[in-house]
Amino acid sequence: MTIVAGVDIGNSTTEVCLATFDSLSLINYLASSIIKTTGIKGTVANVPGIVIALEEALKKSGLKMNDLDEIRLNEATPVIGDLAMETITETIITESTMIGHNPSTPGGVGLGVGTTVWLSQLVGIITGEKVLCVIPAGIDFQEAADALNEAMTRGIDVQGVIVKQDDAVLIANRLKRIIPVVDEVTLIDKVPLGMMAAVEVAEAGQTITTLSNPYGIATVFKLSAEETKMVVPIARALIGNRSAVVVRTPAGDVKARTISAGFITVLGEKGKADIDVDAGAAKIMATVERVQPVLDVQGEAGTNVSGMLERVRQVMSELTSQPLGEMKIQDLLAVDTFVPQKVQGGLAGEFALENAVALSAMVKTSRLPMQQIADQLSKNLGIRVVIAGVEANMAIRGALTTPGTDKPLAILDMGGGSTDAAIITREERVLAIHLAGAGDMVTMLINSELGLNDFDLSEDIKKYPLAKVESLFHIRLEDGTVRFYEQHLPPEVFSRVVILKAGEMVPIPTNHPLDKVRHVRREAKKRVFVTNALRSLARVAPTGNIRHMDFVVLVGGSALDFEVADMVTDALAEYGIVCGRGNIRGSEGPRNAVATGLVLSYLGGEA
């Protein structure tokens, strides 16, 4: 009896399938295991993780490491995702032209236009003059409200208030009439005085309409057509805010500086093509498809995209100890996204969402790194280690253990870094493709678009449903249903959007509403998984037409996602394809397909 372990090294996880054989056939599947991949896929750093996964599977079977006769590895191709910026317009403001501010609790409501003055200067203002009052730190909210009410009584037309401290609501509630009040302006000393300015605060749940519209700003400040062109960056940066302040200074200047992302050159078997990253993801992907299969991708020297691609090559060169010149990018996935960018010259840490293109690049390495892993593993364990085959071919072998499947069959293996597709015909001819972009790219998009700067939190947002804590005893789920609790919830989650993760609630530390977080999550999945599902299946379809496929089985870690499988199924239903999650060996669900395929390849003697 021979005991064989199939080891699938993925970008996110390493999976093991353990089985016993006699000389002619499979006797029994013993156990499986899954652990987080150590290091970047396809490098020697994977070895510790492989050993842990093997030990876990052996322990379940009551075996020891020296009972193993052979370990079979997949040919792992690493995928690294990064961001290359497309048409980032950097709003640069001098002399405090704008406070594109959006505090969580502004006071009052409406639009106010007047001349900026300190609170202490109100006593010298003549009756009927329109002013915007600037209140520095150290002034009590009651003292400020009393001074404003006294000025209004004297006939001074106080149009709005700009405050440094978090006092907007406290001041607004004590005023004789409703005016807009914006607070938490940290650099209040830099607000220019004696200048025409406008303050706008929208109703709760709404956004400003005048100061986010270039023609609205033009109306307020009586701008010419040329001057209106200059305020477009201001209006754009204020879109979606509940409050804002715009100050017109004669010497002030607003510039929209474009940082070029550069162009990329795609070298393929069908030719060579240049495409400007500014053209957007759709045109980049059209170029990739036109010249595919891709042999290499290069970026314009000195640009964002060149830096990104060279960084990917450099990392892989260092990890695999191969010459930098041999690092070829064999696939590229481009997705349009948004990146929060700091507005240069603002006074309260303002950010504006700017366009960007997210790129996931797959580096083609030689068989050498996998051989290094095999040699290191064999040396450490004293067991024969074989590199058995490419992931997609192994995944299709594993997928065929799903009850109710037969040839011809296509699989989609959606992992952390790559999407693999393969089809096996009745004649057992296998066509396979390995494409960049999967779960890790979705996490990167969520992290970027929500401005979280927390990869682990973004991963949780990707994997779990959301809810809004509406009281200490009930939450509203993202599908609109309400769940009540007998015991009160932790105070720190009150009124927060939370992730429902394994029986606990993880608050998201942003002011994004639930609908926004859900929309970003779902759109990221559609732009990566659905896009890659369609392009990978088109590549492996014998006729080049997806409609000529009948059955597709979804496998891989991302197929476990609570909504990805439904999205892909819906997309493929338009082509008349029957699609669903696999159930490897009738027990593993969509997991363990490649590891199971590696074990089964032992019968064919593949190596």
DAKA-V392135 format. One record per helix or strand of 3 or more residues. SS is the DSSP state (H for helix, E for strand). FROM is the first residue (numbers start at 1). LEN is the number of residues. If there is no record, write none. Layout:
ss=(SS;SS)
from=(FROM;FROM)
len=(LEN;LEN)
This chain:
ss=(E;E;E;H;H;E;E;E;E;H;E;H;E;H;E;H;E;H;H;H;E;E;E;E;H;H;E;H;H;E;E;H;E;H;E;E;E;H;H;E;E;E;H;E;E;H;H;E;H;H;E;H;H)
from=(2;13;26;44;65;70;79;88;110;119;130;141;157;168;180;188;196;214;225;232;243;254;263;271;277;281;294;304;324;328;351;368;384;391;409;418;430;439;455;466;474;482;491;497;504;514;546;551;557;564;578;584;593)
len=(8;9;11;18;3;6;6;6;9;6;6;13;7;5;3;3;6;8;6;7;6;6;6;6;3;11;6;17;3;15;14;14;7;9;6;7;7;11;9;6;4;3;3;5;4;27;3;5;4;10;4;3;12)
